[in-house]
């Protein structure tokens, strides 16, 4: 029997941490030796302290003390809302465009045209339309995340083997069930890539949306800290976004694997 | 000496004057390739009797797979008419099930889930479905492998699954498109014997496409020989060897040689 159960090569579990550790080491060395002034790159110790105060609050109540929960909550809501809109529009349109040449012809020119416009150029327009705050950010996030979701979904659906569709048809599967039982599972690897890319971009555009003077949010903190020259807070913000972004990516993949056999078994 | 009846099919006497289960009337089909017309099938005229095992034999490019796709309802006839159960074929359906040449299992479903796929939406309870799936798993000798994914089993096992997932729908007609072509010769013989035993048990009508003369002689009641450019029926040969057939026997060889000659003749 030709048993093709995937064998994983054992890789040292420390491997992913070598790069960050080396970076932090070099950074510490640079700070200790005073190679760079602390307003350009503060000492890691300082960053850890600032981060602690930002997250948990502290005895010295500065303007950033203990703001983390409120900021993260505001940002998460914006990202989730924007990403949800992107997925809700991107997946159905992607499926239709991958399956129906008419829809593909109808959409492709416009989508690719709009896609070519850098997201940042939408910012002024979005500000005029939606004002400063939640709506603008959600709009930017949704717009930016839509394209990877749509394009990957369409290409995944287009590349589902026609023989699988024929097999479904001869077993009496009609269009609606075929979409959920064959097309989407068949396109699942591409769909996952699209959603992951979309979520990543969501975080990028979150910061863009929050740079415009909203009161709270992780992007707002970064921009605010620049105004008052708190480099340490900027770096704390960056690190926190990196962390949350990484975790949300894993949660997305985890959820998909939990909900869909095809995600567990093919990606 | 006169025979009372001709031994025709799986040891079953062929009823006289049965109505055909599949009827192909003057079927013609062409493809448009870069603006030019490529005739694929021309004036195919055939009738398949219920319970018959018919092999379609021909060189590659003779349109035998295209013919099968028309019977399955994947392609519409260009000219002429194709009837199943006396009615014109309007599209694919579970009364005419296909076993494909290539791997057409759903890779994200286990062997058991693949076999149960066609049962969904038939108003069966989960338990009834499980019992049926187990029965058909057993029938093709894969009972211990129900939980495996298609990527984890061999080519021969995959084709057993392909067979089981259509047999479970109890189709009247089984269309097989060179299903064993990718298997090694021993596995292929095993699969042929499996098919024959299942056919004997269920007596569905089988249209089996192949380019292998020995396979055709092993299986068929009747062999339809096709020619290419454009695809057309060259000759229909009845294989009157007794079943079970002995592939080492003299008669078997003679029959193969006869078909080989026919294939090569212009």
Interface residues (C-beta under 8 A of the other chain):
Chain A: X1 X2 X3 X4 X5 X161 X163 X164 X166 X167 X169 X170 X171 X172 X173 X177 X181 X182 X185 X186 X188 X261 X262 X265 X266
Chain B: X72 X73 X74 X91 X92 X93 X94 X96 X97 X98 X100 X102 X104 X105 X106 X107 X108 X109 X117 X118 X120 X121 X149 X151 X152 X153 X154 X155 X157 X165 X166 X169
